[in-house]
Amino acid sequence: MKLLSVNVGRAKAVPYTDHPEGVTGIDKQPVQEPVRVAAPGPKGVGGSGLAGDAVCTRQHHGGDDQAVYAVAREDLDDWERELGRPLASGGFGENLTTLGLDVSGALIGERWRIGPEVVLEVTCGRIPCATFQGHVGEERWVKRFTAKGAPGAYLRVIEPGSVRAGDAIEIVHRPDHDVTVALQFRAVTTERGLLPRLLAAGEALHPESLEAARKYVAKHGA
């Protein structure tokens, strides 16, 4: 398992974002030099966990629990076959493109060591939005991406440091539950009846998903 590419984006004006200034950082490009990774601060204040990477709409993106977004190269390859066109690493706006790692099958709370310094912890899957659809340029993209159920993973920073393309990825902790990123994604999008199952992941879960699960149980029971 390794880090195929590290991708960062600059704020860029586009016609398909609801940002008040019409900019987005979703167009992320691979870089060869080492990139510093650290906790950016709480959501709404902190942006990306990667130095030099723009997060423009901070009420929805970025922050400590969504500091880093990872996508498996294998999932991009699968979409290439379905869409009939190439998708570059970074093409989904991901910070990290991995190789040999089942990102959407990762457990919530699973920890990855990347290179000699950085440790990240899986928190949730990526919810698609209109900006993502505009960036990819495919009709009904939000619906298609959701139906596929392979959203990639957001991660929080446990141990900061630098990463670069080619770094080894090692799973250093795997929690004792069965709540995967894919399950969490289905629970908060298309299969709300799965929400009680998310509670097994505890505080490792993204706080918004944890709150949704608790509210569902309070209203409907487990």
Buried (B, 14 or more C-beta within 10 A) or exposed (E): BBBBBBBBBEBBEBEBBEBEEBBBBBBBBBBEEBBBBBBBBEBEEBBBBBEEBBBBBBEBBBBBBBBBBBBBBBBBEBBBEEBEEEBBBBBBBBBBBBBEBBBBBBBBBBBBBBBEBBBBBBBBBBBBBEBBBBBBEBEEBBEBBBEBBBBBBBBBBBBBBBBBBEBEBBBEBEBEBEBBBBBBBBBBBEEBEBBBBBBBBEEBBBBBBBEBBBEBBEEEEE
